[in-house]
Amino acid sequence: MIAINRQTRELWELEGQALRVSRNLNANKLQAFLRMAQKVDEQDETNPIASLQVAALSETLGQMLDLPTLKLRRLRLAGLLFRVGLVSAPKEVFTKTPNELDDKSLNFWQEKSVLGAQLLAAMPELAPVTNIIAHHLEYWDGSGKPDGLREEEIPIESRILGLVSYFQELTQPRGRRAALTLGDALKICSDRSGTYFDPTLVETLSNVIRLTEMGLMELPERPRQLPNVWLEEAISAKTSVH
């Protein structure tokens, strides 16, 4: 009986060690992907905190729609990682609008959701987040990529990420296009309501922008919680300013 108890205890200890090793490996993989996403933002001189802003505003819309906590966490992480597919994109992707790009660069831009999902597939534990990113360029009318999903077939988190990332991009300068005001960017999104975007989500975004313009709230610059890698970057950036 003593020998059996000892064997059982040793088995539990080995299982515990294996679990810790697995968690450490997964944490390292996630850190690598987050750093990769940061590198993309660093290449984008006119929109260097895109991922932070998209993650934050996506989370805000999710909260207004009363999404469950788990979905909000996944949406937040998807916002931080949604541009990871551009890690090896040509520089022109970050300096020109899509209609100014050559075929090679335009392909990177149009396939960024698929490229990002392919990279993140190396970490199966991120599958729900990967799925959000893979489908954030699907359109409400079914004309988007990669699978032509339409309306409710598109995951709600993907619909939010797609709308917010499009809106955020418009508020920053790109190529010959100057940054649009919040109101002008919202109008373009509203014009695409029912075709590109879920009308309910456009209305929710409209409410946020109206409250912002009335001075009743501020658009968040970063999510409520950040992985350590982002916190370290924020601290070092703040230190360099002082």
RAHU-V11175 format. One record per backbone hydrogen bond with DSSP energy under -0.5 kcal/mol. CO is the residue of the C=O (numbers start at 1). NH is the residue of the N-H. If there is no record, write none. Layout:
BEGIN
co & nh
CO & NH
CO & NH
END
This chain:
BEGIN
co & nh
1 & 5
2 & 6
3 & 7
4 & 8
5 & 9
6 & 10
7 & 11
8 & 12
9 & 13
10 & 14
11 & 15
12 & 16
13 & 17
14 & 18
15 & 19
16 & 20
17 & 21
18 & 22
19 & 23
20 & 24
21 & 25
22 & 26
23 & 27
24 & 28
25 & 29
26 & 30
27 & 31
28 & 32
29 & 33
30 & 34
31 & 35
32 & 36
33 & 37
34 & 38
35 & 39
36 & 40
37 & 41
38 & 42
39 & 43
40 & 44
41 & 44
43 & 45
44 & 47
47 & 50
49 & 53
50 & 54
51 & 55
52 & 56
53 & 57
54 & 58
55 & 59
56 & 60
57 & 61
58 & 62
59 & 63
60 & 64
61 & 65
62 & 67
63 & 66
68 & 72
69 & 73
70 & 74
71 & 75
72 & 76
73 & 77
74 & 78
75 & 79
76 & 80
77 & 81
78 & 82
81 & 84
83 & 86
84 & 87
86 & 89
90 & 93
91 & 94
92 & 95
92 & 96
97 & 100
97 & 101
98 & 101
102 & 106
103 & 107
104 & 108
105 & 109
106 & 110
107 & 111
109 & 112
111 & 115
112 & 116
113 & 117
114 & 118
115 & 119
116 & 120
117 & 121
119 & 122
120 & 123
123 & 126
124 & 127
126 & 129
126 & 130
127 & 131
128 & 132
129 & 133
130 & 134
131 & 135
133 & 136
135 & 138
137 & 145
139 & 142
140 & 151
150 & 153
151 & 154
155 & 159
156 & 160
157 & 161
158 & 162
159 & 163
160 & 164
161 & 165
162 & 166
163 & 167
164 & 168
165 & 169
166 & 170
167 & 171
168 & 171
169 & 172
170 & 180
174 & 177
177 & 174
181 & 185
182 & 186
183 & 187
184 & 188
185 & 189
186 & 190
187 & 191
188 & 192
189 & 192
190 & 193
192 & 195
192 & 196
192 & 197
195 & 141
196 & 140
197 & 194
198 & 201
198 & 202
199 & 203
200 & 204
201 & 205
202 & 206
203 & 207
204 & 208
205 & 209
206 & 210
207 & 211
208 & 212
209 & 213
210 & 214
211 & 216
211 & 217
212 & 215
227 & 230
227 & 231
228 & 232
229 & 233
230 & 234
231 & 235
232 & 236
233 & 237
234 & 238
235 & 239
236 & 240
237 & 241
238 & 242
END
